[in-house]
Amino acid sequence: DAKTTQPTSMDCAEGRAANLPCNHSTISGNEYVYWYRQIHSQGPQYIIHGLKNNETNEMASLIITEDRKSSTLILPHATLRDTAVYYCIGSSGGSYIPTFGRGTSLIVHP
Amino acid sequence: NAGVTQTPKFQVLKTGQSMTLQCAQDMNHNSMYWYRQDPGMGLRLIYYSASEGTTDKGEVPNGYNVSRLNKREFSLRLESAAPSQTSVYFCASRVTGTVNTGELFFGEGSRLTVL
């Protein structure tokens, strides 16, 4: 699985877009990019995933660069409840190990 | 839908005691995982089970054993607890296939303190 690199922390004003980057330069061709978030000490929660194309759902948008070496998770209108740790991981089929790094701690301030 | 259920949610042990953390999922997922999370750290994989009847070591398996009892249940056992095993433990499950897998579903966590 691809090793991912994320900034340790970021902050964002409430109501503004939060753009969280992830570098996954070693990602393989069949490896999806998954994003999760963890609020306080709860279990991580799935947000979105993608392979090549940009994706959008009710929670967020995912922009993947054409070379697939990096991606950006976008929370279009961040709220205080979006304060959490965000994890970017690679994932593919077959037998493999989903590996989480330390993620990005996002603080949304009033 | 209960999703992934972990028991107990809190436990205090003395050094040397043993205990088992239970995990059950009702989503018919074939793969299940046990992670631990220490303060300020990401999740580290202890053991996983890609399918019923199989288990494999993850990044930090020492001091733990697991049992994939059936498709639904995956337990984690501490035979002789040590203070270094004080942590929050998360169980997760997902569908895995040949092309891709589904997203991970996590339990609420089990907070273990070893004195």
Interface residues (C-beta under 8 A of the other chain):
Chain A: N30 Y32 Y34 Y36 S41 Q42 G43 P44 Q45 Y46 H49 Y87 S91 S92 G93 G94 S95 I97 P98 T99 F100 G101 R102 G103
Chain B: V4 Y33 Y35 Q37 G40 M41 G42 L43 R44 L45 Y48 A50 G58 E59 V88 F90 A92 T96 G97 T98 V99 N100 T101 E103 L104 F105 F106 G107 E108 G109 R111
